[in-house]
Amino acid sequence: MSDQPIEHPLTGTTWLAPSTDSAIRATVSVPGSKSLTNRALLVAALADGSSTLRGPLRSRDSTLMATALRSLGTSIEEAPDGTWRITPGPLRGPVDVDCGLAGTVMRFLPPLATLAEGSVQFGGDAQAGMRPLATTLNSLRLLGARIDGNGLPFEVHGSGRLLGGDVTVDASKSSQFISGLLLSGARFEQGVLVRHCGARVPSLPHIDMTVALLRTAGAEVDDATPDIWQVAPGALAPLDIDIEPDLSNAAPFLAAAAVTGGSVTIPGWPERTTQAGDAIREILTAMGATWNRTAHGLTLTSTGHLTGIDVDLHDVGELTPTVAAVAALAEGTSTLRGVAHLRGHETDRLAALEREINGLGGAVAQTSDGLFITPRPLHSGFWHSYADHRMATAGALIGLRVPGVRVDDITATSKTLPDFTQLWTSMLEPSH
């Protein structure tokens, strides 16, 4: 294999991942959920009145969403305590929207843009054009929208209204195709009824999150029939909510406890949640760790002896890089299944994980829908992130137990966790 990255050359600053022979014992406060923050921002922009979001995530993805909504006419004010106050205004173009690499921006905002008066031009990072978008754009056309283009860049010609109604989509590559339509559906004249056809929808907990948030805003949502979701037309009430910690961003920190034989506590872990990242505690338990949740938070503890796992990650695909990194450091083979859709994420995550772990001496093989991982002794070397935040954190995790791992672009973590390196290195400090 070539020594060059799959899709693009080294970018950003090379970062030597810290390593340790000791058990990590730390408490790590993780910022708010990106998925919930961006959904709440969009619903608040369509509500009748001002909304309040406490503890929202400040990251590249959420900044891109907030910037786009402001350009369209929404007021977003930040209080000294970090609370956001969102006041809707008339949605107007022409405006340019930078999607970056954020799937939530490029798939959630086009339905809202159809409700604006004027054109909305969407662009993004160079590699953003590889992310599947045609399903979103074609669905909106079927619902009455006028759109130029089938991928980034594209232009939505808003008329201030959208007829809406019934639409059938193939969401087997991303649940965001469905969530995007549902989030704005209450403001379509006929609401929206979305039917899925095709292979299983990945990451269903994210659709559950969308539905729960819409119901919090007073929307009438029917999801009683599998693969069918209906949002009735009507007003949305303002939100007044606390944003949960991002449990997927917490996953590498819990995994750090698992691979070092230590203990890490994440404060504020919710007792009930729709976040897919909640599954990490049971996955790591199946590999040999234990967890306990108290009023303070969730603590994961490990002896450091971890076994391989055979697991279907279809509903929680975002955890795959973390689980793959742990599996590469465990004893016994692991099979990660149900995640073929990861080939269409920020990068082809299956190819990237195979290449990077194998580049450090591992033995990873792609399957039709996942990875087969055979642990081998790993050695120092470069870990390419491919501008993908989850690939960057997976490299940091392996680096904990393998001295000399250099992550080529740790700044990719700014997408959802801007303070990652500070949190990661402070986790290893004796004061913890």
N, C-alpha and C positions, 0 to 999 in steps of 0.2 A: 504494500500500500504506500501511496505517496505520503510525505511528511507534511503536506499542506492541508489546511482545513477543507472540509467538504464544500463549503459555499463561499467563503470569503477569507481574506488574510487576517493576520493578527491585528487587533484594534485596541485602543485604549492603553491602560497601564498594566504591565505584567505585575502580578501580586504573588509573593511567596506565601503560600498558605501555612499558617502556624501549625506545628505538630506537637504532640505531647505523648509521654509514656504513662502519664498519671490519669487517674479517674477524674473526670470533670464533675464538679459540684457547684451548681450555679442557679440563680434565678434570672430569667431573661424576660423582660417586658416587650412584647411584640406589638407593633402598631396595628391600627384598624384594618379590617378586611378590604382588600381592593375590590373584590366582586360585589360586596355589599355597598361600599362607598359609591362606586360608579352607577350601580342600579338606583341607589337612593338619589343621587344627583339628578338623574334623568327624570325619575318620577316627580321629584320636587319641582323641576322646571315646567312640568305639565299640570301641577296642582293649582287649585283655586285658593291662593293665599300663600303666606310665607312658611317655610319649613325650617326645622332646626335639626342639625346633625352634630352629635357630640362624639368626639374621638374619631373623626374621619381620617383616612389614610392620606398622607401627603407624599406622593411619589410621582414618577414620570407619568404613569398611566392615569392617575387621578387628576394630575395637573392638566394633561391633554384634554380630558373630559370637561373639566371646569372651564378651561380657556375657550373651548369650542362653544359651550353653553353661554358663556358671557358674550362671545362675539355674535351670537344669535339673539341676544336681548335679555338674558337672565342675569339678575343681580346675585352675586355670591360674595358675601361679606364674612371676614374672619374675625372673631372676637379674640381678645387677649388670651383667653383660656383655650384657644384652638377650636372652639365651636364654630360651625359654619351656619350662616343664616342665608337661605336661598329664597329669593322673591322672583316669581315668574314675571316676564314682560312679554310684549308682542314679539313673536318669532319673525325675524326679518333677515333677508339676504339683500345684496349678494355678500357672501362671506367665504373665506377659505378655511377649511378645517384640516389641521395636521393630526393624522391618526397615529403617527409614530409607528410602533409595532403592536399597538394595543387592539386586541380583538374586540374588546368591549366598546371601543370608540368606533371602529370601522363597521361594526355590525349592529350596534344599538342606536347610533345617531342618525343613520339614513332614514329610518321610519319617522323619527321626530322631524327631520329636515323636510319631509313631504308636507308638514303642517306649517312651514314657514312661508312667508310671502317673499318670493325671490329665489335666486339660484344659490346653491350651496356646493362648492367645489371641494372634493375630498382628495387629499394626498397623504403621503406617509414616507417612512424610511425606505431605502432602496430595496431591502429584502421583504418589505411588507407586501409587495406585489405578488409574492408566492403564496400568501395566505388565501384560502378559498373564500370568495365573496359572491360569486354568481348566484348562489341560492338566495341570499338576502335581496339582491337587486332584482332578480327575476320575480321573486315573491311580491315585491312592492309594485312592480309593473302590473302583475295580475290583479292587484288590489286598486289599481287606477293611477299609479304614479308615472311621471315622465322622467326617465333617467338616461343619461348618455354614458356608455361604457359598461363593461362587465367585470372590471377589477380596478384597483387603484392605478392611476387616478380616474375618478368618475365624477359626474355632476348630477345633482338632484335639482330638478326644476320645481321648486315648491309653489303651490297655488294657495296655501293657507288652509287647505282641507284635503282629506283623502276619504274616498268612499268606503274602503275597507270591505269586509265580508269574509267569504270562505276562501281558503287557499291550502293547497297540498304541497308539502315540501319534503325533500330528502335531507334530513338533518343528521345523517349518519357520520358526517365529518365534524360536526360541532353542534352542541346544544345551544350555542349563542344565536344560531339562525332562528330558533324558536323564541328564545327570551327577547331578542330584539323586537320581534313583531308584537309580542305580548305587552311589553313595557309601554308602548305608545298606543296600543289597541283601543283603550277606553276612549281616546280622543278621535278615533276614526268614526265617521258618520254611522256606519253599521257595526261598529266594533270589529272584532276579528275572531275567526274560528280557524285554527291551524291544525291540519292533519299531517302526521308524519307517515311517510311511506319509505320503506327500505330497511336496511340493517338496523340493529339497535341504536338508539340515540345514546351517545356517550355523555358522561357527566350529568346524569339526571338530577343529582342534588342541586345543581345550579339552576335548573328550571324550577325546582321546588322553592328555592330562594326567591326567584322572580315572582312566583305565585304568592308566596307568603307576604312579600313586600307590597304587592298590589292590593292584597286584601287589607293590609294595615292602612293603606290609603283609601279604603272604602270601595275598591273596585269589585265588581261581581265576576268571579272567575270560576269556571267549571272545568275541573280536571279529573272528573270521576271515571272517564273512559280512557284506558291506556292509549297513548299516542294521539290523543285529541285534547286540545286546549281551547277554551273559548273565553274571551273577555267581552262583556257587554258594554255598549257605549254608555258613557256617563261621566260625571265630574270625578276628579280625584281630590281627596282631602289632603291638606298639608301634613307632612310627616313631622314627628317629634320623637326621635329615636337615638339610642346609643349604638354606635358601630362596634361590633364584636372584634376582638383581636383576630388577625388573619391566621387561621389555623394551618393553612398550607405553608405560609412563611415560617410558622413555628416548627414545622416538621424537621428541618435540618438540625435545629437545636435539640429537639428530643432525640434525634438519631445520634447526635454527638454523645449524649449520655449512654446510649445503647452500645456504641462501638468502643467507648473508652472504659466501660464498666463503672459508670458514674451515676449521677442523679441531676436532672434539670427540671426546674419548676417553671411553668408558664402561667403567670397570674391572669385571672379573669377568664379562664377557659369556661365557656358556657355549658350549663347542664344539658340544654337542648339547643340544637343548631341545625341549619340546613347546609352548613359549609362542608364541602367534600373533604377538607383537610382533617376533619374530626376522625377519619378512618385511620390515621397514622398510629394512634395509640393501640388499636387492636392489631394492626399489621406488625408493629414492633413487639407486641406481646406474643404473637404467634412465632416470632423468631427468637424469643427467650427473655424478653424484658418484662417488667411489671409496671403497672401504673396505679395511681391513686388520686382521686379528685376530692378536694376540700373546698371550703369557702374561699380560701386564698387562691386556689388555682389547681392545675393538674401537674402532678409530679411523675416523671418516668424514671425508673431505676433499673439498672442492669448490672450483672456480674461481668459483662464483657464477653460471655460465651453465647454466641448467636449461631443459630442454625439456618439453613436455607429455607425457602418458602415457595409454595406453588399457589399463586394468588391471581384472581381476576381483578384487574384495576380499571375495568371499563368505565365505572361510574366515578372513579377518583384518579383519572389519568395524570393529573398535575403532580401527583405524588411519585410518579414513576422514576424520575431522576434520583430522588432521595432514596427510594427503596432499592434501586439498582446499585447505588453506591454502597449501601449497607450490605446488600447481597454479595458484592465483590469482596467484602471484608469478613464475611461469615464463614461457617464451616458447612460444606455440603452444597449441592447445586440448588439453584432457584429458577423457577419458571414464572415470568411475568406475562400475563395473558390479557387479551381484550383491549389492547391499546394501539391498534393499527392507525387510528385517527391521529396519533401523535406525529405522524409523518407530515402533517399539515399545520403544525404549530409554528412558533417563532423560528424554529429550524426543524429539520427532520430529526426529532429527538431520539428515535430508535437507532438511526445510523450514527448519530453523534455519540450516543452512549457506547455503542459497540466500538467505535473508533477510539474514543478517548480512554476507556478502561483498558482496551487491548494495547493501546500505546504505552501504558504503564506496566505491561506484562500480564494483564488479565486474559480471560478467555470468555468472551461474550459473543454469542451468535444470534442474529436476528431470526425470528420465526415469522410466519405469515401475519401474526397479530401481536407480536411482543418480542421478548428477549429470553434466551436461555443462558444462564450465568454459572460458570464453574470457577470457584475461587482459586486463585493462584497467588503466590507471593508477588507483591507489587513493588515497583521501584520509582525513583524520582523521574521527573520529566515535565513537559508542558501539558497543560490541560486547556484546550480551546473551548471558549464559551459560546461562540457563534452568535454573539449579541443576545443570548438567551439567559435570562435571570436564573432559571432553574438549573441549567447546565453549569452556571458559575457556582451556585451553592453546592451542587453535587461534587465539583472539584475541590471545594473547600473541605467538605466532609471527608473525602478520601485522604486529603492532605493531613488531617488530624492524626492518622495512623501511619502515613507514608511520608517521611521527611523528604523535602525537596520538590514538592509539587508546586508548579508555578501556573497560576490561572491567568490567561492572557488578557482578559477584559473583565475584571471584577466589577467595573462600573456598570455592567449590564444589570446588576442587582438593583440599581436605582429605579428600574421599571416598577417594582412593587415594594422595595425595602431599601431606601436610600442610605440608612445607617447600618447596613449589614456588616461591613468590616469592623466597625466600632463595637457592635454587639458581639460579633464572633470573637474578636481578640479579648474583649473584657471578660467573656465567659471563661477564659483560661487563666485569668488573674487569680492569685492566691486569696485575695479578699473575698472572692465568691465562695 
